[in-house]
Amino acid sequence: MKKGYFGVFLLVFALIACGCVGAGCGRETQATARATIAEVFPMTVGDAKISVHVAVSQIEQEKGLMFRTELADNVGMIFAYKEPQKMHYWMKNVPIPLSIGFFKADGTLAEIRAMFPNDTSTISSSGDDIKFVLEMNEGWFARHNVRPGDRLDLALLAKALELRGEEPADYGL
């Protein structure tokens, strides 16, 4: 082997050995890439268009918006659960005031509640049939004329869950 070709040979051999050959080498393919909680997804509630972080794991749901000092006007966090249940939320380590919307499995907004900064008292849903919870800046629902009875776009939520690596059918979508 001529001098200079040995280094190229070693590089090619190493790439083949680790299965990294071709145009996508070193990058995740679209099929295997999964969005993280840091990413936002388009969502519609009633006639209002927003962007949401999607919290699906227990760790993400427990942390929620803790330690966030601001939240852009039309950005929120949606919590998706596999089974309907009575929801219990608090504001420990959340220094910004929020409004929280509780949604039924069919995407219908059941109720809206105010949540106060760093408040450790529990805010519970009235019903035990809640599957999705949306946290937005304080007063967002009122400013955008979103009221109980309005619907969450479940097709957009299903797409966001899929991009997060979740199976929408596990959430009834």
N, C-alpha and C positions, 0 to 999 in steps of 0.2 A: 504494500500500500504506500503510495507517495505521501510525502510529508505535506501536511495541510488537510488532506482528505480524512485522516484519522479522527480529527475533532468533529468533523461533519458526520462521519460514520457513527461515532459515539452518541452524538445528539439525536440522530435519527433512530438509533437503536433504543435509546432511553425513552423517546416519545412513543415508539411502538410498544415497548414493554409496559408502559403505564397506560396504554390505550388512548393516548392523546395524539390523534393524527387528523388533519383536515382543517377546514375553515373555522370550525367552532371550537377548536382546541383552547382549553383554558377558560371557557365561558360555559355557563349553564345554558342548555337549550331551552327554548320557550316551553317545551313540554314538561321539563323538570323544574323550571324556575317557580318559586313560590313567593308571593307578595308577603310582606311583613306588616305588623301593626303600624309601623311608621308611615306606610303608604295610605293615601286616601282614594276613595272610590266615589263615583257619582251616585247620588241617591235622590229620590223624590218623595216628599211627604205632602200629601194634598197637591197643591199647585206649586209648592216651593221646591226649588232645586238646591241641593246642598252637596257637600263632600264629607265623607265619613271615614274615620278609622274604624276597623272592624275587629272587635275583641272577641276571640273565640276560646282560647285556652283559659284554664282556671287562673293561671298566673296573670295573664293579660286582664282578665275580668276583675281580679282582686286589686290590681294596680290602677286600672282605669285611667283617669286623668290626674292622678296624684302628682304633685310637684310641678304641674304646668302652671306657669304664671300668666299665660294668656291663651286665648283661643280665637282664631280668626272668625269673622262674623258669620259666615255660612259653613263653618266646619264644626263637626261634632264627632262623637264616638257612639257607635251602635254596638250593643252587647247582644249576641245571638245565643239562644239556649235550645237544646234539643227537645226538651219537654216543657209544656206549660206549667207554671208554678206561681206562687205568691213571691213577689220580689222584695228584697230588702237592700237598700243602699244607704250609704253615709258619705260624708265629705272629709273624712280624716285626710290630712295633708293635701287637700285641694284648696288652694288659696283664692280661687275665682268663683263668683256666684254662678250657679247653673240653673237651668230648667230641665226637668227630666220628663220624658214621655214614655208611658207604658203601653205596649202594643200587644194585641191578641195574635194568635196563630195565623189568622186570615189577614193580618196587616192593619187591622183597624185600631186607631188610637183610642185607648180606653180612658186615659186620664193624664193630666199634666200636673206636676208638682214643682214647687220652688225648693232649691237646695242652697244652703248658706255656707260661705267659706269656712273651712276647718271645723264644721259642725260634726260632732261624733254621735249625735242622736240618729236613730234609724228612721229612714223614710221608707214606708212600705206601700206596695200597691194595694188598692182596695180589693181587687180580684185575685183569684188564685189560678187564672188562666192566661198569664202573661208569658210571651215567648221572646219578645224583642224589647229592648230598652234603648232609648236615644237620649243622650246628654248633649245639650246645646248651651250657648251662653244664656244667661238670665234674660228672660223676656223674649227670647227668639220666637217662640211659638206664637205669642200675641202679636209681635211686630209683623209676622208673616201670615197672619190670619189662619194659622193652623190650629184646628180645634178637635176635640173628641169626635170621632166618627170619620175623620179624614183617614186616608189610607197611605201606608208605606208601600213603595213599589217593590214587591217581592221578587220580581224578575231581576231587577238590578241587585237586590240583596243576594239572590242565588248566584249571580255572576261574581260578585265580590267574594262570597264564600268559596267559590270554586277557585278563584285566583289566590286565595289564602291557603289553598291546598285542602279544603274541606269538601265533603260530599254534601251538596245541597239537600239531597233526599234525607239525610240524617237529621235535618232541621225541618222536615216536612215541606220542603220547597221543591 
